[in-house]
Amino acid sequence: MLSVSFDVFAIAGLVTALGALLFAYSANGRLRARLEKQQDTLKILQADVAVMCSGTVKLGEHLAQHEQRLQMLGRRQDELELHEPSGDNYRHAARLMGKGVELEEVMEDCGLARGEAELLVLAQKLEKAS
C-alpha cells in the first residue's frame, strides 16, 4: 500500500510539474511576442530620433549662417554710421552718443562745440523720459 501511495504522489508531482511547464511555455510565448513588439517600436523610435537629429543639425547650420550674416551686417552698419558724411553732424552725433561714445570724442568727431554736444545729451535724456 505504501508503494501505491508513493506512485500516486509521484504521478501527482509529475502532473503538477507538467502543468507548470505548460503554463511557463505559454507565458514565455506571450513574453516573446511582447518583446518583439517592443523591439519594433524601439526601431521606429530610433529612426525618428535619427531624423530629428539630422534636422536639428541642418537647422543649427542654417541658424549659424544667419547669425554670421547678421554680425556682418551689424559691423557694416557700424562702419557706415561711423564714417557717415558730415552733412548731418547732429544726427551722427546723436547716434554716437546713443552708442555710449564719450562727449569729448563726439565733439571732436562731429566738429561740435561743447554747448551743442551738451544740448544733444539733454535732448536725448528728454526723449528717453517721454
HELIX and SHEET records of a PDB file:
HELIX    1   1 LEU A    2  LEU A   82  1                                  81    
HELIX    2   2 SER A   86  ASP A   88  5                                   3    
HELIX    3   3 ASN A   89  GLY A   98  1                                  10    
HELIX    4   4 LEU A  103  CYS A  110  1                                   8    
HELIX    5   5 ARG A  114  ALA A  129  1                                  16    
END                                                                             
